[in-house]
Amino acid sequence: MKAWEKNVRTVVPYVPGEQPNQIGMIKLNTNENPYPPAPGVQEAIKSLDDKKMRLYPDPTADLLVSELADFYHLDKDQIFVGVGSDDVLAMCFLTFFNSERPIFFPDITYSFYDVWADVFRIPYECQPLDENFRIVKEDYYRANGGVIFPNPNAPTGIAQDLSDIEDILQHNQDVVVIVDEAYIDFGGHSALELIDRYENLLVVQTFSKSRSLAGMRIGYAFGNKQLIKYLNDVKYSFNSYTMNYPSLVIGRAALADRAYFEETRNKIIATRERVKKELAGLGFTFGDSMANFLFITHEKVAARELFEALKIKKIYVRYFNKPRIDNYLRVTIGTDEEMDALLAFFRDYLKKKA
């Protein structure tokens, strides 16, 4: 090791899903929405003022924050926005997890959590999910430096009851509890209604999934006004202009079309429920996912084998080579046509293996 390398901060980085770009491929590996953004988004893009491109964007992101406040019936100072929920969550780690005690999150969960903990030198402990991939709420009763978990969880898709979330909050009133709701629009019960009762609760959501805007990187958090102030103080000290002008305009347009939002998310939910029945008939097992993906395993064929066979056919799903989940595939819910192609592949492949 060279002398200067001794002072380099090194971590094991988060590994995102593949982003292939092939003609005729079916991409079901990164939980993107298969449908285009709301029609008003195209109009918003066309209306962008090129004169504003040379100016710094509004550091308060008021254009988007105001629309979010109206949509969710909150005060503007209860909302924080960032460059995707990853940016928002990273700011939360940096702002709120500064105790010498370890923060708690599940052992099977969003794999960025331990990366951020390592980057920011935050001690952490992973609490094991039970045999059904559910959080054991009693594991979060011990003293800690903060709690974070997704609901529905990733990559399992399992949603915790709101009563369980409230129980965790009641046992952790001296630390910040973050509920990561990237997939909440597809099922489960949002913890948003609890923010007025628990001043230490932050709820984080995103436009990447249910609003078809993963490419725009828009995330946001809801919470007590003091929590939001602390987040903004850190953001302004880190990077005042996190939300760019096009994202502000496009995000507002996406929120404005409530009917389209309901239509597309209901399509995905309907497809998910249909595909669950089809997969069960083919010998797959999985939890009752409330997200826009399924976490599946087969009784006879290894997940890695299916993963590699699917890639040959240009069908991309996500495989995690990790303890407890290395025989599962995470499959994003695509269009009905894409899911029918996936099911046809499984029928043919499993028939040949019989």
C-alpha positions in Angstrom: 0.0 0.0 0.0 1.3 3.4 -0.9 1.7 6.0 1.8 -1.1 8.3 0.6 -3.5 5.3 0.4 -3.4 4.9 4.2 -5.7 7.9 4.5 -8.2 6.9 1.8 -11.7 6.0 3.0 -12.4 2.5 1.6 -15.7 0.7 1.6 -17.3 -2.3 -0.2 -19.5 -0.5 -2.6 -23.2 -1.0 -3.4 -23.6 -3.1 -6.6 -26.6 -1.9 -8.6 -28.6 -4.2 -10.9 -27.4 -4.6 -14.4 -28.4 -1.9 -16.9 -28.3 -3.9 -20.2 -29.2 -2.2 -23.5 -30.1 -4.9 -26.0 -32.7 -5.0 -28.7 -35.6 -7.3 -27.7 -34.6 -7.6 -24.1 -37.0 -7.9 -21.2 -35.6 -5.9 -18.2 -37.1 -7.1 -14.9 -34.1 -6.6 -12.6 -34.2 -3.1 -11.2 -37.8 -2.5 -10.2 -38.4 0.3 -12.7 -41.9 1.1 -13.8 -42.8 -0.5 -17.1 -45.1 2.3 -18.1 -44.2 5.8 -19.2 -44.5 8.9 -16.9 -47.7 10.8 -16.8 -48.6 12.6 -20.1 -48.1 16.0 -18.4 -44.4 15.2 -17.9 -43.8 15.4 -21.7 -45.5 18.8 -21.8 -43.5 19.9 -18.8 -40.3 18.9 -20.6 -41.3 20.9 -23.7 -42.1 23.9 -21.5 -38.7 24.1 -19.8 -37.2 27.6 -19.8 -33.8 27.4 -21.3 -32.9 30.7 -19.6 -33.2 29.0 -16.3 -30.7 26.3 -17.2 -27.7 28.7 -16.7 -29.0 29.7 -13.2 -28.7 27.7 -10.0 -32.0 26.0 -9.0 -34.0 27.1 -6.0 -32.2 25.5 -3.0 -35.5 25.2 -1.2 -37.0 23.3 -4.1 -40.2 25.2 -3.3 -41.9 24.3 -6.7 -41.8 20.6 -5.8 -42.2 20.9 -2.1 -45.3 23.0 -2.5 -46.9 20.4 -4.8 -45.9 17.6 -2.4 -47.5 19.5 0.5 -50.7 19.9 -1.4 -50.8 16.2 -2.5 -50.1 14.8 1.0 -51.9 17.5 3.0 -48.8 18.5 4.9 -47.0 21.8 5.7 -44.1 22.6 3.5 -41.7 22.5 6.5 -42.6 18.8 7.1 -41.1 17.8 3.7 -37.5 17.3 2.6 -36.5 16.6 -1.0 -33.3 15.1 -2.5 -31.8 13.5 -5.6 -33.7 10.2 -5.3 -34.5 8.5 -2.1 -30.9 7.3 -1.9 -29.7 10.9 -1.5 -32.4 11.5 1.1 -31.5 8.4 3.0 -27.8 9.2 2.9 -28.5 12.6 4.3 -30.6 10.9 7.1 -27.7 8.6 8.0 -25.3 11.6 8.1 -27.7 13.8 10.1 -29.3 11.4 12.6 -27.1 8.4 13.2 -24.2 9.8 15.2 -24.4 7.8 18.4 -21.8 5.4 19.6 -24.5 2.8 19.8 -25.2 0.7 16.7 -28.1 1.5 14.4 -30.4 -1.4 13.7 -31.7 -2.7 10.4 -32.8 -6.1 9.0 -30.2 -8.7 7.8 -32.1 -9.0 4.5 -32.9 -5.5 3.3 -31.9 -2.8 1.0 -28.1 -3.4 0.5 -27.2 0.3 0.6 -27.8 0.6 4.3 -24.5 -1.1 5.4 -22.6 0.8 2.7 -23.8 4.2 4.1 -23.0 3.0 7.6 -19.5 2.1 6.5 -19.0 5.3 4.6 -20.1 7.5 7.5 -18.4 5.2 10.1 -21.6 4.4 11.8 -21.7 1.2 13.9 -24.6 -1.1 13.0 -26.2 -4.5 13.8 -28.4 -6.5 11.5 -31.4 -8.0 13.1 -32.4 -11.3 11.5 -35.8 -11.6 9.7 -37.8 -14.7 10.8 -38.3 -17.7 8.6 -41.1 -16.0 6.7 -38.8 -12.9 6.0 -40.7 -10.8 8.5 -39.2 -8.3 11.0 -39.2 -9.5 14.5 -40.2 -6.3 16.3 -38.9 -7.4 19.7 -35.4 -7.4 18.2 -35.6 -3.6 18.0 -36.4 -3.1 21.7 -32.8 -2.9 22.8 -30.8 0.3 23.1 -29.5 1.5 19.8 -28.4 4.5 17.8 -31.3 4.6 15.4 -33.6 2.3 13.4 -34.2 2.0 9.6 -36.1 -0.5 7.5 -38.0 -0.6 4.3 -41.7 -1.2 4.2 -42.5 -3.2 2.0 -39.1 -4.7 2.5 -36.6 -5.1 -0.3 -35.8 -7.6 -1.8 -38.6 -9.7 -0.2 -41.6 -7.4 -0.9 -43.1 -8.3 2.5 -45.0 -5.5 4.3 -45.1 -5.0 8.0 -48.4 -4.1 9.7 -48.7 -0.5 10.8 -49.2 -1.7 14.3 -45.8 -3.4 14.3 -44.2 -0.1 13.0 -45.9 1.8 15.8 -44.7 -0.7 18.3 -41.1 -0.2 17.2 -41.6 3.5 17.4 -43.0 3.3 21.0 -39.9 1.3 22.0 -37.4 3.7 20.3 -38.6 7.2 21.3 -35.0 8.4 22.1 -33.7 7.8 18.6 -34.7 8.5 15.0 -36.7 5.8 13.2 -36.7 5.8 9.4 -39.3 3.9 7.4 -38.2 3.6 3.8 -41.3 3.4 1.7 -39.9 3.2 -1.8 -42.6 0.6 -2.7 -45.6 1.7 -0.5 -47.8 2.8 -3.4 -48.1 -0.8 -4.5 -49.3 -2.2 -1.2 -49.0 -2.0 2.6 -50.0 0.8 4.9 -47.9 4.0 4.9 -46.5 5.2 8.2 -47.2 8.8 7.0 -50.2 9.0 9.3 -47.9 8.5 12.3 -45.6 11.5 11.8 -47.7 13.9 13.9 -47.7 11.4 16.8 -44.1 10.5 16.8 -41.6 13.4 16.5 -38.7 11.0 15.9 -40.3 9.3 12.8 -39.1 10.0 9.2 -40.9 8.5 6.2 -39.0 8.4 2.9 -40.6 7.9 -0.5 -39.5 8.2 -4.2 -40.8 9.0 -7.7 -38.6 6.2 -9.1 -41.1 3.4 -8.9 -44.8 4.3 -8.9 -44.3 7.5 -10.8 -42.1 6.2 -13.6 -39.3 8.7 -13.0 -36.3 6.7 -11.9 -34.2 8.7 -14.5 -35.1 12.0 -12.9 -33.9 11.1 -9.3 -36.5 12.5 -7.1 -36.9 11.5 -3.5 -38.5 13.0 -0.4 -39.0 12.6 3.3 -41.9 13.5 5.6 -41.4 14.2 9.3 -41.5 16.5 12.3 -40.6 20.1 11.4 -37.5 20.0 13.6 -36.3 16.8 11.9 -36.7 18.4 8.5 -34.8 21.5 9.7 -31.9 19.3 10.8 -31.9 17.6 7.4 -31.9 20.9 5.5 -29.1 22.3 7.7 -26.9 19.4 6.8 -27.9 19.5 3.1 -27.1 23.2 2.8 -23.7 22.5 4.4 -23.1 19.7 2.0 -24.7 20.8 -1.3 -27.2 23.6 -1.4 -28.5 22.9 -5.0 -29.3 19.2 -4.8 -32.5 19.3 -6.9 -32.0 20.5 -10.5 -34.5 22.7 -12.3 -35.8 20.1 -14.8 -36.5 17.6 -11.9 -38.5 20.3 -10.0 -40.7 21.0 -13.0 -41.1 17.4 -14.1 -41.8 16.2 -10.5 -44.5 18.8 -10.1 -46.2 17.6 -13.4 -46.1 14.0 -12.3 -47.8 14.8 -9.0 -50.5 16.8 -10.7 -51.9 13.8 -12.7 -53.5 11.7 -10.0 -55.7 9.7 -12.3 -52.7 8.5 -14.3 -50.8 7.6 -11.2 -53.8 5.5 -9.9 -54.2 3.8 -13.3 -50.7 2.7 -13.8 -50.1 1.5 -10.2 -53.3 -0.5 -10.3 -52.2 -2.1 -13.6 -49.0 -3.2 -11.9 -50.9 -4.5 -8.8 -53.3 -6.5 -11.0 -50.4 -8.0 -13.0 -48.6 -8.9 -9.9 -51.5 -10.8 -8.4 -52.1 -12.6 -11.7 -48.5 -13.6 -12.0 -48.4 -14.9 -8.3 -51.1 -17.5 -9.2 -49.3 -18.5 -12.4 -45.9 -18.9 -10.6 -47.5 -20.9 -7.8 -48.9 -23.3 -10.4 -45.3 -23.8 -11.8 -43.9 -24.8 -8.4 -42.5 -21.4 -7.3 -42.9 -20.2 -3.7 -42.7 -16.6 -2.5 -43.9 -14.3 0.2 -47.0 -12.2 -0.3 -45.2 -9.3 -2.0 -46.8 -5.8 -1.7 -44.2 -4.2 -3.9 -43.7 -4.0 -7.7 -41.6 -7.2 -7.7 -41.8 -10.8 -6.5 -39.1 -12.7 -4.6 -39.3 -16.2 -5.9 -37.7 -19.6 -5.4 -38.4 -23.0 -7.1 -38.7 -26.3 -5.4 -36.5 -28.2 -7.9 -34.4 -25.8 -9.9 -31.7 -23.5 -8.4 -32.1 -19.8 -8.7 -28.7 -19.2 -10.2 -29.4 -21.7 -12.9 -32.6 -20.0 -13.8 -30.9 -16.6 -13.7 -28.2 -17.6 -16.2 -30.8 -19.4 -18.4 -33.0 -16.2 -18.5 -30.0 -14.0 -19.4 -29.3 -16.2 -22.5 -32.9 -15.3 -23.6 -32.3 -11.6 -22.8 -34.7 -11.7 -19.8 -33.0 -9.9 -16.9 -34.0 -10.5 -13.3 -32.0 -9.9 -10.1 -30.0 -12.6 -8.3 -28.4 -12.0 -4.9 -25.4 -14.2 -4.0 -25.9 -13.7 -0.3 -26.6 -15.9 2.8 -30.2 -16.9 3.2 -31.3 -15.6 -0.2 -28.9 -17.2 -2.6 -31.7 -19.4 -4.0 -34.1 -16.6 -4.8 -34.7 -14.4 -7.7 -36.2 -10.9 -7.5 -38.5 -10.3 -10.5 -39.8 -6.8 -11.3 -43.4 -6.7 -12.4 -43.4 -5.6 -16.1 -46.2 -5.2 -18.6 -48.6 -8.1 -19.1 -46.8 -9.0 -22.3 -43.4 -9.0 -20.6 -44.6 -11.2 -17.7 -46.3 -13.6 -20.2 -42.9 -14.0 -21.9 -41.3 -14.7 -18.6 -44.0 -17.3 -17.7 -43.7 -18.9 -21.1 -39.9 -19.3 -20.5 -40.5 -20.9 -17.1 -43.1 -23.3 -18.5 -40.8 -24.4 -21.2 -37.6 -24.6 -19.1 -39.3 -26.5 -16.3 -40.9 -28.9 -18.6 -37.5 -29.8 -20.1 -36.1 -30.3 -16.6 -38.9 -32.6 -15.6 
